[in-house]
Amino acid sequence: MVKSAKIILSFTVGILFLIGCANQLPPGGGDVDTTPPEIIESYPPDGTVNYSENYFEVKFSEYVDKRSFREAIFISPAVEGEMEVDWTGRTATVSFPKGFKPNLTYVINIGTDVVDLNNKTRMSSSFTLTFSTGNEIDRRKITGKVFGKDAEGTLIYAYRIQDDTTNYLNSKPIYISQVGKDGTYKLDGLASAGYRIFAVKDQFKDYLFQAEQDLIGIPYQDVFLSESDSSFESLNYFLFKADTNKPRLMEALMTDERHILTKFSEEIDTSSIKADNFRIVDSLSILVSNVLYAFRSLNKKEEIVLVPEEKFNPSDQLFLVAENFSDLEGNKNETDKVSIIISDRVDTSAIKLVKTNPQPNSKIDFLDPQIIVYFDDAFNKERIDNSVQLKDSLGNKIPLSFSFPDDATLLIKPLVKLKPDYNFTLNIDLNYFEDANGNKIDSVYQLKFSTLSGLEFTGVSGKVTVQDSSLVLVLESTNNPDKKYFQRVNSSSGFSFERIEAGTYRLWAFEDKNNDGKYDYGWFAPFRFSEKFYAYPDELNLRPRWTLTDLLFQIEK
């Protein structure tokens, strides 16, 4: 009997243990959960005044990841002391042992970083709870949108304005919010004051902007909310990488007797890839050799290949000096130096044609066409004129011009208009392309391509609702942000984009205050406002052989 009682007792305890465990876990099974979690209840009720407790509560529609919840809590203004979080099922109680300060409006924002347990689905929009420890709630708000594919998860930092020289981003913001899946945000419970507001893709969630890692959006103006103001709308942002670091020369390694593979800290601007920007010196900084050729490596964007004028002895102790080179953001390094790892391996490899743009058997525009030919090594350019021929399908020879983006790349442009819907053949006699050691290949490369008929293009035309000669319209591909078409609004407020590649586009406009035709993202320190922009509300699906007409772009200034 005792033994049986022990068995029954153990079984009962086991069942209770399993039930207890089950109470701590979300239900399993069924279809994959793709429904975003949401907050269905909160305490205190939104809009509560004279609130005297030191906590708030929220209840979710499903079980959520506790860590993601803790990291998604934003409280404005900041509360002193550590935050404590306790859970009962799907309800979280967030308490502050030091309590809230009197006569203040507090805004609790639960950001979209909260994910559920079943499928890690994020909240679709942030949740806001507002209450006051005084007799009234500050009801002022600021709304807007962060545009672009990187918008989701961006934090909105609001600072009270002190003076024009303050670098606000050196401190944590007073008010914080987070954008939703659609890029929109809302700052609630704002007091009557002036605000400078930034959008920051805060990678470390430390509420401090780090230029080395975070994307940032700069406002086009400060916002001043008076006692009579209730809101400010459409404070919108574009994010960008505020690169402040100058590029560095990191390494120089000879792959053979005539090639030095250099590695930089980041991609170098094309204008810096010139032989004159490099020289080879000894330990006393006395010139040993100049560089004959320089070209971008086709393997990694931060690598550049150099061809020195002469060969070196492996026992030499030499340094490579790079001068006046810039990154893609315009950060310039006057000079940098690294030691060279020397090789005496003989270079016997023939120069190779690696790729072309356009690719074989593809189509190009017949207006202002160009052909780019990429080689794996630099080449002597003296005999290029005799090596390349372009003919149409009837055998007519097309006159050409040549230029060189770098010492291993050939840019070919026809000097006459090409006919639409025609076939062409480009012949390149590789026997005319020699590297620094005289290596070449006795072969002819043939590239066949055709021109578009012109019917494949699309377009869009219409009017904007303001007459402002400073407005520049931008038609930007949603799939390829580098594909942009610009047009300044004419005197009749009309616009027309023609010969556009078919696809999905976003239409926006900006006030070109500095009249340079480029959108100015602004800068964080020393601070400079961005240029104000306006976005057409819908994406444009531009189909081939069809022009979208009579589009009305409403702009409210």
LOMI-695843 format. One line per 3 residues: for each residue x, y, z of C-alpha. Coordinates in nm, 2 decimals, always signed. Example, Ala and Ser with C-alpha at 12.3 -4.5 7.8 and 13.67 -1.06 7.14 Angstrom:
! LOMI-695843
+1.23 -0.45 +0.78 | +1.37 -0.11 +0.71
! end
This chain:
! LOMI-695843
+0.00 +0.00 +0.00 | +0.28 +0.24 +0.09 | +0.45 +0.17 -0.24
+0.12 +0.23 -0.43 | +0.06 +0.55 -0.24 | +0.41 +0.67 -0.34
+0.34 +0.60 -0.70 | +0.01 +0.78 -0.69 | +0.17 +1.08 -0.51
+0.46 +1.09 -0.76 | +0.21 +1.08 -1.05 | +0.00 +1.36 -0.90
+0.31 +1.58 -0.84 | +0.42 +1.51 -1.20 | +0.08 +1.61 -1.33
+0.08 +1.93 -1.12 | +0.43 +2.01 -1.24 | +0.34 +1.97 -1.60
+0.03 +2.18 -1.55 | +0.24 +2.45 -1.38 | +0.48 +2.44 -1.67
+0.20 +2.46 -1.92 | +0.08 +2.78 -1.75 | +0.41 +2.94 -1.83
+0.40 +2.86 -2.20 | +0.19 +2.98 -2.49 | -0.03 +2.71 -2.66
+0.14 +2.53 -2.94 | +0.03 +2.35 -3.26 | -0.18 +2.47 -3.55
-0.09 +2.69 -3.85 | +0.21 +2.93 -3.85 | +0.12 +3.24 -3.65
+0.16 +3.55 -3.88 | -0.07 +3.78 -3.68 | +0.12 +4.06 -3.52
+0.09 +4.09 -3.14 | -0.10 +4.39 -3.01 | -0.17 +4.55 -2.67
-0.54 +4.50 -2.59 | -0.56 +4.65 -2.24 | -0.36 +4.90 -2.03
-0.35 +5.06 -1.69 | -0.39 +5.33 -1.60 | -0.64 +5.42 -1.87
-0.50 +5.65 -2.14 | -0.55 +6.01 -2.04 | -0.55 +5.96 -1.66
-0.47 +6.27 -1.45 | -0.34 +6.29 -1.09 | -0.19 +5.95 -1.12
-0.01 +5.85 -0.80 | +0.11 +5.49 -0.86 | +0.46 +5.40 -0.96
+0.38 +5.15 -1.23 | +0.18 +5.08 -1.55 | +0.04 +4.76 -1.70
-0.02 +4.63 -2.05 | -0.19 +4.31 -2.17 | -0.10 +4.15 -2.50
-0.32 +3.96 -2.74 | -0.07 +3.67 -2.73 | +0.25 +3.56 -2.56
+0.54 +3.79 -2.65 | +0.92 +3.76 -2.61 | +0.99 +3.92 -2.27
+1.33 +4.06 -2.37 | +1.20 +4.22 -2.69 | +0.93 +4.39 -2.48
+1.17 +4.53 -2.23 | +1.39 +4.67 -2.50 | +1.09 +4.83 -2.68
+0.98 +5.04 -2.38 | +1.03 +5.42 -2.43 | +0.93 +5.66 -2.16
+0.92 +6.04 -2.20 | +1.04 +6.22 -2.01 | +1.30 +5.98 -1.86
+1.23 +5.82 -1.52 | +1.50 +5.80 -1.26 | +1.62 +5.46 -1.13
+1.59 +5.11 -1.27 | +1.28 +4.97 -1.43 | +1.13 +4.64 -1.31
+0.91 +4.41 -1.52 | +0.69 +4.14 -1.38 | +0.47 +3.90 -1.58
+0.14 +3.73 -1.52 | +0.05 +3.54 -1.83 | +0.02 +3.79 -2.11
+0.02 +4.09 -1.88 | +0.33 +4.29 -1.80 | +0.36 +4.51 -1.49
+0.63 +4.78 -1.53 | +0.72 +4.95 -1.21 | +0.97 +5.23 -1.11
+1.07 +5.21 -0.74 | +1.17 +5.58 -0.74 | +0.83 +5.68 -0.88
+0.72 +5.95 -1.12 | +0.78 +6.32 -1.07 | +0.48 +6.54 -0.98
+0.30 +6.76 -1.22 | +0.44 +6.60 -1.54 | +0.28 +6.44 -1.84
+0.44 +6.09 -1.91 | +0.42 +5.92 -2.25 | +0.48 +5.54 -2.25
+0.56 +5.42 -2.60 | +0.59 +5.04 -2.67 | +0.78 +5.02 -2.99
+0.74 +4.78 -3.28 | +1.05 +4.57 -3.18 | +0.81 +4.36 -2.96
+0.78 +4.01 -3.12 | +0.56 +3.71 -3.04 | +0.69 +3.38 -2.92
+0.54 +3.16 -3.19 | +0.69 +3.31 -3.50 | +0.88 +3.62 -3.39
+0.62 +3.84 -3.57 | +0.67 +4.21 -3.48 | +0.41 +4.45 -3.37
+0.27 +4.63 -3.67 | +0.25 +4.97 -3.50 | +0.37 +5.12 -3.17
+0.15 +5.16 -2.87 | +0.12 +5.49 -2.67 | -0.01 +5.54 -2.32
-0.03 +5.89 -2.18 | -0.10 +6.00 -1.82 | -0.02 +6.29 -1.59
+0.08 +6.31 -1.23 | -0.07 +6.66 -1.22 | -0.41 +6.81 -1.30
-0.38 +6.81 -1.68 | -0.22 +6.64 -1.97 | -0.01 +6.80 -2.23
-0.20 +6.72 -2.55 | +0.04 +6.86 -2.81 | +0.18 +6.61 -3.07
+0.41 +6.59 -3.37 | +0.36 +6.34 -3.64 | +0.55 +6.24 -3.96
+0.70 +5.96 -4.16 | +1.04 +5.81 -4.22 | +1.07 +5.71 -4.59
+1.28 +5.43 -4.73 | +1.35 +5.06 -4.69 | +1.54 +5.11 -4.37
+1.26 +5.30 -4.19 | +1.11 +5.02 -3.98 | +1.24 +5.02 -3.62
+1.38 +5.38 -3.65 | +1.36 +5.58 -3.33 | +1.25 +5.94 -3.31
+1.46 +6.16 -3.07 | +1.31 +6.49 -2.95 | +1.51 +6.75 -2.77
+1.40 +7.07 -2.62 | +1.58 +7.36 -2.79 | +1.84 +7.54 -2.58
+2.05 +7.74 -2.83 | +2.18 +7.72 -3.18 | +2.52 +7.58 -3.09
+2.41 +7.28 -2.88 | +2.50 +6.94 -3.02 | +2.18 +6.77 -2.89
+2.29 +6.43 -3.01 | +2.56 +6.42 -2.74 | +2.29 +6.35 -2.48
+1.99 +6.12 -2.46 | +1.66 +6.27 -2.59 | +1.38 +6.39 -2.36
+1.10 +6.23 -2.58 | +1.13 +5.91 -2.77 | +0.90 +5.73 -3.01
+0.94 +5.46 -3.27 | +0.81 +5.43 -3.63 | +0.57 +5.16 -3.73
+0.59 +4.92 -4.02 | +0.46 +5.19 -4.26 | +0.73 +5.44 -4.14
+0.49 +5.67 -3.96 | +0.55 +5.80 -3.61 | +0.37 +6.01 -3.34
+0.52 +6.21 -3.05 | +0.25 +6.26 -2.79 | +0.21 +6.45 -2.46
+0.44 +6.73 -2.56 | +0.47 +7.04 -2.35 | +0.46 +7.40 -2.49
+0.83 +7.44 -2.61 | +1.06 +7.44 -2.90 | +1.19 +7.10 -3.03
+1.47 +6.97 -3.25 | +1.38 +6.62 -3.36 | +1.60 +6.36 -3.53
+1.52 +6.01 -3.68 | +1.79 +5.76 -3.57 | +1.83 +5.39 -3.67
+1.98 +5.32 -3.33 | +2.17 +4.99 -3.37 | +2.27 +4.95 -3.00
+1.95 +5.10 -2.86 | +2.15 +5.32 -2.63 | +1.96 +5.63 -2.73
+2.28 +5.80 -2.84 | +2.37 +5.86 -3.21 | +2.69 +5.69 -3.32
+2.79 +5.81 -3.66 | +3.00 +5.50 -3.72 | +2.70 +5.26 -3.70
+2.37 +5.45 -3.70 | +2.16 +5.59 -3.99 | +2.02 +5.94 -3.92
+1.75 +6.17 -4.06 | +1.79 +6.55 -4.01 | +1.48 +6.77 -3.98
+1.41 +7.05 -4.23 | +1.31 +7.28 -3.95 | +1.27 +7.30 -3.57
+0.92 +7.28 -3.43 | +0.78 +7.53 -3.18 | +0.46 +7.45 -3.00
+0.29 +7.73 -2.82 | +0.01 +7.72 -2.56 | -0.24 +7.74 -2.84
-0.08 +7.48 -3.07 | -0.22 +7.13 -3.07 | -0.01 +6.96 -3.33
+0.25 +6.97 -3.60 | +0.22 +6.74 -3.90 | +0.44 +6.60 -4.18
+0.78 +6.63 -4.01 | +0.93 +6.38 -4.25 | +1.27 +6.22 -4.29
+1.51 +6.04 -4.52 | +1.77 +5.83 -4.35 | +2.14 +5.84 -4.45
+2.48 +5.72 -4.33 | +2.67 +6.01 -4.19 | +3.02 +5.89 -4.27
+3.27 +6.11 -4.09 | +3.58 +5.89 -4.10 | +3.84 +5.95 -4.36
+3.95 +5.64 -4.56 | +4.27 +5.46 -4.47 | +4.53 +5.26 -4.66
+4.54 +4.93 -4.48 | +4.76 +4.69 -4.67 | +4.99 +4.65 -4.98
+5.07 +4.30 -5.10 | +5.25 +4.21 -5.42 | +5.07 +3.92 -5.59
+5.35 +3.89 -5.84 | +5.65 +4.10 -5.96 | +5.43 +4.36 -6.14
+5.11 +4.38 -5.93 | +5.04 +4.53 -5.59 | +4.71 +4.45 -5.43
+4.61 +4.73 -5.19 | +4.33 +4.72 -4.94 | +4.16 +5.03 -4.81
+3.93 +5.07 -4.50 | +3.63 +5.14 -4.74 | +3.55 +5.19 -5.10
+3.75 +5.47 -5.27 | +3.59 +5.73 -5.50 | +3.67 +5.66 -5.87
+3.85 +6.00 -5.91 | +4.11 +5.88 -5.65 | +4.20 +5.57 -5.86
+4.49 +5.73 -6.05 | +4.85 +5.62 -6.08 | +4.96 +5.97 -5.99
+4.81 +5.93 -5.64 | +5.06 +5.66 -5.55 | +5.43 +5.63 -5.52
+5.68 +5.38 -5.38 | +5.95 +5.49 -5.13 | +6.22 +5.34 -4.91
+6.25 +5.38 -4.54 | +6.40 +5.73 -4.58 | +6.10 +5.84 -4.79
+6.32 +5.86 -5.10 | +6.13 +5.79 -5.42 | +6.21 +5.44 -5.55
+5.94 +5.40 -5.82 | +5.63 +5.56 -5.95 | +5.31 +5.36 -6.03
+5.24 +5.30 -6.39 | +4.87 +5.19 -6.37 | +4.59 +5.18 -6.11
+4.26 +5.01 -6.13 | +3.98 +4.89 -5.91 | +3.98 +4.52 -5.82
+3.68 +4.33 -5.95 | +3.67 +4.11 -5.64 | +3.62 +4.35 -5.36
+3.51 +4.71 -5.38 | +3.77 +4.83 -5.12 | +4.07 +4.69 -5.31
+4.28 +4.87 -5.58 | +4.55 +4.70 -5.79 | +4.86 +4.89 -5.88
+5.13 +4.82 -6.14 | +5.47 +4.97 -6.05 | +5.70 +5.10 -6.32
+5.98 +4.86 -6.22 | +6.04 +4.53 -6.05 | +6.18 +4.50 -5.69
+6.42 +4.28 -5.50 | +6.25 +4.07 -5.23 | +6.51 +4.20 -4.98
+6.41 +4.56 -5.03 | +6.22 +4.73 -4.75 | +5.97 +4.96 -4.93
+5.66 +5.15 -4.85 | +5.36 +5.25 -5.05 | +5.24 +5.61 -5.02
+4.88 +5.70 -5.12 | +4.79 +6.07 -5.15 | +4.47 +6.27 -5.19
+4.22 +5.99 -5.19 | +3.86 +6.02 -5.09 | +3.57 +5.79 -5.00
+3.23 +5.80 -5.16 | +3.10 +6.05 -4.90 | +3.38 +6.30 -4.98
+3.60 +6.24 -4.67 | +3.95 +6.30 -4.78 | +4.29 +6.16 -4.66
+4.59 +6.37 -4.76 | +4.84 +6.09 -4.72 | +4.88 +5.74 -4.58
+5.17 +5.49 -4.59 | +5.20 +5.11 -4.54 | +5.49 +4.87 -4.59
+5.49 +4.65 -4.91 | +5.51 +4.28 -4.89 | +5.73 +4.21 -5.20
+5.71 +3.92 -5.44 | +5.94 +3.81 -5.72 | +5.69 +3.57 -5.87
+5.70 +3.61 -6.25 | +5.39 +3.75 -6.42 | +5.31 +3.53 -6.72
+4.93 +3.56 -6.72 | +4.77 +3.70 -7.03 | +4.53 +3.99 -6.98
+4.17 +3.87 -6.99 | +3.84 +4.04 -7.08 | +3.62 +3.97 -6.77
+3.28 +4.12 -6.85 | +3.09 +4.38 -7.04 | +2.80 +4.61 -6.99
+2.57 +4.54 -7.17 | +2.59 +4.17 -7.14 | +2.59 +3.96 -7.46
+2.26 +3.94 -7.64 | +2.10 +4.21 -7.43 | +1.93 +4.53 -7.53
+2.04 +4.89 -7.48 | +1.89 +5.23 -7.54 | +1.96 +5.37 -7.88
+1.99 +5.73 -7.74 | +2.32 +5.80 -7.58 | +2.44 +5.44 -7.56
+2.76 +5.32 -7.41 | +2.95 +5.00 -7.37 | +3.18 +4.93 -7.08
+3.45 +4.66 -7.11 | +3.62 +4.53 -6.79 | +3.96 +4.36 -6.80
+4.15 +4.18 -6.52 | +4.46 +4.38 -6.57 | +4.57 +4.73 -6.68
+4.67 +4.76 -7.05 | +4.87 +4.98 -7.29 | +4.62 +5.23 -7.45
+4.83 +5.34 -7.74 | +4.68 +5.09 -8.00 | +4.32 +5.08 -7.88
+4.19 +5.28 -8.18 | +4.27 +4.99 -8.41 | +4.14 +4.71 -8.19
+3.77 +4.78 -8.16 | +3.50 +4.78 -8.44 | +3.12 +4.83 -8.41
+2.90 +4.73 -8.70 | +2.53 +4.71 -8.75 | +2.35 +4.41 -8.91
+2.40 +4.55 -9.26 | +2.78 +4.57 -9.21 | +2.79 +4.95 -9.17
+3.08 +5.06 -8.95 | +3.00 +5.29 -8.66 | +3.26 +5.55 -8.55
+3.35 +5.53 -8.19 | +3.51 +5.73 -7.91 | +3.71 +5.58 -7.62
+3.77 +5.68 -7.26 | +3.91 +5.50 -6.95 | +3.73 +5.51 -6.61
+4.05 +5.34 -6.48 | +4.35 +5.17 -6.63 | +4.17 +4.83 -6.67
+3.84 +4.96 -6.80 | +3.74 +5.07 -7.15 | +3.44 +5.29 -7.21
+3.31 +5.29 -7.57 | +3.06 +5.54 -7.71 | +2.92 +5.56 -8.06
+2.97 +5.90 -8.22 | +2.65 +5.88 -8.42 | +2.29 +5.78 -8.32
+2.22 +5.41 -8.33 | +1.90 +5.30 -8.51 | +1.62 +5.17 -8.29
+1.53 +4.79 -8.30 | +1.86 +4.70 -8.47 | +2.13 +4.44 -8.42
+2.49 +4.53 -8.36 | +2.82 +4.34 -8.33 | +3.12 +4.47 -8.14
+3.46 +4.31 -8.22 | +3.75 +4.36 -7.99 | +4.09 +4.23 -8.11
+4.26 +4.13 -7.78 | +4.60 +4.10 -7.95 | +4.62 +4.49 -7.91
+4.58 +4.47 -7.53 | +4.91 +4.42 -7.35 | +4.98 +4.43 -6.98
+5.30 +4.59 -6.83 | +5.50 +4.27 -6.90 | +5.38 +4.24 -7.26
+5.14 +3.95 -7.19 | +4.85 +3.94 -7.43 | +4.62 +3.69 -7.59
+4.57 +3.63 -7.97 | +4.20 +3.63 -7.98 | +3.90 +3.83 -8.09
+3.61 +3.89 -7.85 | +3.27 +3.94 -8.00 | +2.98 +4.11 -7.83
+2.63 +4.10 -7.99 | +2.35 +4.32 -7.87 | +2.05 +4.51 -8.00
+1.88 +4.84 -7.95 | +1.54 +4.90 -7.80 | +1.26 +4.99 -8.03
+1.15 +5.28 -7.80 | +0.81 +5.12 -7.74 | +0.95 +4.94 -7.43
+0.97 +5.27 -7.24 | +0.71 +5.43 -7.01 | +0.65 +5.77 -6.87
+0.45 +5.99 -6.64 | +0.33 +6.35 -6.67 | +0.11 +6.59 -6.48
+0.11 +6.90 -6.26 | +0.20 +7.01 -5.91 | -0.04 +7.23 -5.71
+0.22 +7.51 -5.65 | +0.43 +7.73 -5.87 | +0.78 +7.72 -5.72
+1.09 +7.72 -5.94 | +1.30 +7.58 -5.65 | +1.11 +7.25 -5.66
+1.29 +6.95 -5.81 | +1.08 +6.64 -5.88 | +1.24 +6.30 -5.83
+1.11 +5.98 -5.99 | +1.28 +5.70 -5.80 | +1.27 +5.32 -5.86
+1.14 +5.13 -5.55 | +1.36 +4.84 -5.64 | +1.68 +5.02 -5.73
+1.73 +5.36 -5.54 | +2.02 +5.44 -5.77 | +1.78 +5.46 -6.06
+1.65 +5.82 -6.03 | +1.52 +6.07 -6.28 | +1.52 +6.44 -6.19
+1.33 +6.73 -6.33 | +1.28 +7.09 -6.21 | +0.92 +7.21 -6.21
+0.85 +7.45 -6.50 | +0.67 +7.78 -6.49 | +0.33 +7.62 -6.56
+0.38 +7.38 -6.27 | +0.38 +7.10 -6.52 | +0.62 +6.80 -6.54
+0.69 +6.52 -6.78 | +0.92 +6.22 -6.74 | +0.98 +6.04 -7.07
+1.18 +5.73 -7.18 | +1.16 +5.58 -6.83 | +1.23 +5.21 -6.78
+0.91 +5.02 -6.68 | +0.87 +4.94 -6.31 | +0.74 +5.06 -5.98
+0.84 +5.42 -5.88 | +0.80 +5.67 -5.60 | +0.75 +6.03 -5.69
+0.87 +6.30 -5.46 | +0.99 +6.66 -5.47 | +1.22 +6.88 -5.27
+1.29 +7.25 -5.22 | +1.63 +7.30 -5.38 | +1.74 +7.58 -5.15
+2.11 +7.57 -5.25 | +2.01 +7.54 -5.62 | +2.25 +7.25 -5.69
+1.99 +7.01 -5.82 | +2.07 +6.75 -5.54 | +1.87 +6.67 -5.23
+2.06 +6.80 -4.92 | +2.01 +6.55 -4.63 | +2.15 +6.81 -4.38
+2.42 +6.74 -4.12 | +2.43 +6.67 -3.75 | +2.74 +6.86 -3.64
+2.79 +7.14 -3.71 | +2.42 +7.12 -3.75 | +2.26 +7.20 -4.09
+1.89 +7.16 -4.17 | +1.79 +6.92 -4.45 | +1.59 +7.04 -4.75
+1.21 +7.00 -4.72 | +1.06 +6.73 -4.93 | +0.71 +6.62 -5.03
+0.61 +6.27 -5.12 | +0.33 +6.16 -5.36 | +0.11 +5.93 -5.15
+0.10 +5.63 -5.39 | +0.35 +5.42 -5.57 | +0.34 +5.45 -5.95
+0.33 +5.13 -6.15 | +0.46 +5.24 -6.48 | +0.40 +4.98 -6.75
+0.59 +4.96 -7.08 | +0.44 +5.12 -7.39 | +0.20 +5.33 -7.17
+0.24 +5.68 -7.04 | +0.06 +5.78 -6.72 | -0.08 +6.13 -6.78
-0.27 +6.40 -6.59 | -0.12 +6.31 -6.25 | -0.19 +6.58 -5.99
+0.08 +6.61 -5.72 | -0.07 +6.80 -5.43 | +0.19 +7.00 -5.23
+0.09 +7.19 -4.92 | +0.36 +7.44 -4.82
! end
